[in-house]
Amino acid sequence: MKNSKLIETMLNCVMHCNYCADACLSEDNIKMMVNCIRTDRACAEVCDTTAKLLAGNYGHVNALVAYCQSTCEKCAEECGKHDHQHCKDCAEACAACAKACAEYLA
């Protein structure tokens, strides 16, 4: 399948973002995690939608891939502010997805 590596990277990011958002809800100081949860949820949605359109070989995806890259960069930055392992794992997955998007657009 065309773009299968990028799609796989995006879906991995979706998985990590969803897990991180859920795990953040169990943290003691949930108020401190609100921005992380919101960013995780948005990033998961953007990556999921972009992956679906890439899988369907829709021809006009560059702007969406660029938005996905930006969203992943923001999510990696937000998750990077926290010391929880789920946040660290999510930040890593988001950074990898942002890099894959940049390579696709290059």
N, C-alpha and C positions, 0 to 999 in steps of 0.2 A: 504494500500500500504506500502510495506517495505520502511523504511527510510523517511516516509512522514513528520515527524517533522523536520528532517534536511533539506529536500527539501523546506519545507515551510519557514524555517529560511533563507535559501539561496535566495529564491525569494523575501522575505522581504528586504534583503540586496540589491538585484538588484534594487528594487523599490526606496529605499532610495538613493543609489548611483546615479541613473539616475536623480532623483529629485535634488539632491545636485549639480551635475555637471551643470544642466540647471540653477539652481538658482545662482550659482557662476558666470555665464555669465552675470547676471544682476547687479553684485556688482560694485561699483564705481571704485575700484582699481583692475581691472581685472588681471593686471600683477601679483599681489600678489596671485591670485587664480589659476594660471596656473597649478602648481603641484597638487593642490587639484582636479581640473577638470580632469587632466590626470589619477590620481590615482583612482578617482571615476569611470571613464570609463573602466579602466582595471579591476577593482574589479567587476563591473557589468558583464562584459563579462565572467570572470573566474567563478563567482558564477552561472551565467546562464548556461554555458556549463556543469559545474559539476552537477547542479541540473538535467539537461536533461539526463545525463548519469546515474545518480542514479535512476531516474524514470524508465529507461529502464532496470534496473537490470544488467547492464554491470558489469562483475565480477572484472575488473582490475581498480578500481577507487582510491585505497588508495593513490597513489602518487598524483593524481589530487586533492583529498580532502586535502592532506597536503599542496599542492601549494595554494589551496583556503584559507586555514587557514592563511598561510603566507601573502597572498595578502590582506586579510581582516585585519590582524594586522597592516600592513603598511598603509592601507587606514584609519583605526581608528586613527592611530597616526597622519597622515597628517590632517585629518579633525579636530582632537582635537586641532590643532594649531590655529584654527579660532573661533571667537566668534559668528558667525552667527548661528541662530537656526537650519537652514538646515544642517550645518556642524556638530553641536552637535548631531542632530538626526541621521545623517549618521554614525558618530563615534560610537554611541550606537548600531546601527544595525550591523555594521561591527564587533564590539567587541563580540556581541551575536553570530554572525555567526562563528567567529574564535573559540569561546568556544564550539559551537556545533560540529564543525569539529574535535577539539581536543578530545571531548568525543566520537565521532564516531571512531576515530583512537585508542583510549585507549584499 
